[in-house]
Amino acid sequence: MPTVHSAAEPRPPIVFIHGMWCGPEVFEPYRKFFTERGYHCHLPALRLHDIKNNESTALGRLSLLDYAADLEAFIRTLPQQPILIGHSMGGLLAQILCARQLAVSAVLLCPASPAGVHGLTASVVRSFFSVMTRWGFWKKPNKLSPAAARYALFNRLPDDAAQDAYQQMRYESGRAAFEIGFWLLDRNKASQVDNRKVRQPMLVISGADDHITPAAINKKVANRYDQAEYRCYPNHAHWLIAEPGWQTIAADIAEWLEQTHGQNT
């Protein structure tokens, strides 16, 4: 049942969780959109993602569990449990946090899949090929080439916007990539989510032309959770947080939150 808040009760804050190869600034348009609608928004940076050209060994060895621990510590400082809106790897982190009962609801935008969901399609392998074919990638920082990023992430962005987005890209943890793509080999089961513990309302959104987290895989993610609703948007791909028409998706999310938590949310 939707959680209805009284007029005197403040809205839950929103915590935006960014994905691989980027920083929290990718959610700036969403922050402005939801702030204008009365939400208190937070854009934490994942560990070592506040430095644009960081190729440190420490970054390469960071686990999903490190990211999740930092986010949990941040969420516990908030006066209320938040709404989580996570993109790509951020969507997987949102699932992990939901299983820890740290959110009132979650919106997963093109989420990376948890352990148990087989997500290595041809387009995913092509997207990660330059990363996975580098020996020792599981303990090194990595970053996609412009051509790989154009195919995997920005295939629905105009050329100038894609170039700008690439300039903002960060290096990412090879260990985190390994934990997502090769969960069967991960002894720590970092990407594992106990779906029985995820009881929050959840909206899973995909772009029909997504190459790196394909819509069919996103639908499998949604099907894991009893309270999840799935929506797929044509003419969108992985970077639907900034692709032309992103405002329609943001407005649909705002409407879903209103219906889920009551008109005073």
Helices and strands as residue ranges (DSSP letters): E 14-17, G 24-27, H 28-35, E 41-42, H 57-60, H 64-75, E 83-87, H 89-99, E 105-109, H 122-132, G 137-139, E 141-142, H 146-152, H 159-167, E 172-173, H 174-181, G 183-185, G 195-197, E 202-207, H 215-223, E 228-233, H 246-261
